[in-house]
């Protein structure tokens, strides 16, 4: 009997151990199963944007037409050198903005690059959607102009410093605007062309019998103060700022060129279409004055008369457009008045000018 009890107890113990092992073996089997990998993350489609600067200008034509003699050619070369950083298709920096095309057209992405070339390509990861893309080049080193109000597409502008009297622009500004539809699961190429947004004017003065031009001050005015990048429209203040010109001179030449770099002038009342040739800079004089040079000549004292200042305002009736260089030739008369036979302008002279002497202070 005792043997039978011992036998039954051993059998029960064996079954218990086998059951435990079975459970352990089952757990180990589950642990050995491989863990499935995470599903692959789909790659964002890449958009390659190719940028190039399109310099449409009449600078060479204007220099060759207006400055023709051997002496003129020397002055033309000096003026060309001075404007070398303006009328150029070379971009130092570029600002790239991408906007929503619906609702408030909010800024979705902004990229800034040092371009240092006349063309460049950038590869960007842009989520799939439609964009309005704005680009601006050469703003970084232009102390007078900044990009402002750019949180929304239609308010983004090139803004000029607000002052009564300002210096000239120091770089040639270029902008572009382009709609882009970025598709999913496909890489795309977009070509963006940037065009010039500012211009230059030069008054070439011959002193003739007057003598030195050292005490001559020249200003220009009548130009835009801002530029809407998206709408490609210039904005004008009710009282445009007065721009100081820079004297371009050679020691052995009597003539000097007084040059300013600005946004364009207003257009005539009649509208026209501008195409990408030298033709955009051909315009017939209208009835209205669109911009002007203001010249202040200090007339030395004589035995009969004290020193005085003569003011001459040259009012130009042709528009000054983006990418354009306009040269006006004139000379100084005996009383300090400025005389020109250019058909596109009218003049007014004030002898012994007093009002606004603060304008002619030396820089």
Secondary structure, 3 states (H helix, E strand, C coil): CHHHHHHHHHHHHHHHHHHHHHHHHHHHHHHHCCCCCCCCCCCCCEEEEEEEEECCCCHHHHHHHHCCCHHHHHHHHHHHHHHHHCCCCCEEEEEEEEEECCCCCEEEEEEEEEEEECEEEEEEECCCEEEEEEEEECCCCCCCEEEECCCEHHHCEEEECCCCEECCCCCCCEEEEEEEEECCCCCEEEEEEEEECEEEEEEEEECHHHCCCCCEEEEEECECCEEECCCCEEECCCCCCEEECEEEECCCCCCEEEEEEEECECCCCCCCCCCCCHHHHCCCCCCCCCEEEEEEEEECCCCCCCCEEEEEEEEECCCCCCCCEEEEEEEECCCCCEECCCCCEEEEEECCCCCCHHHHCCC
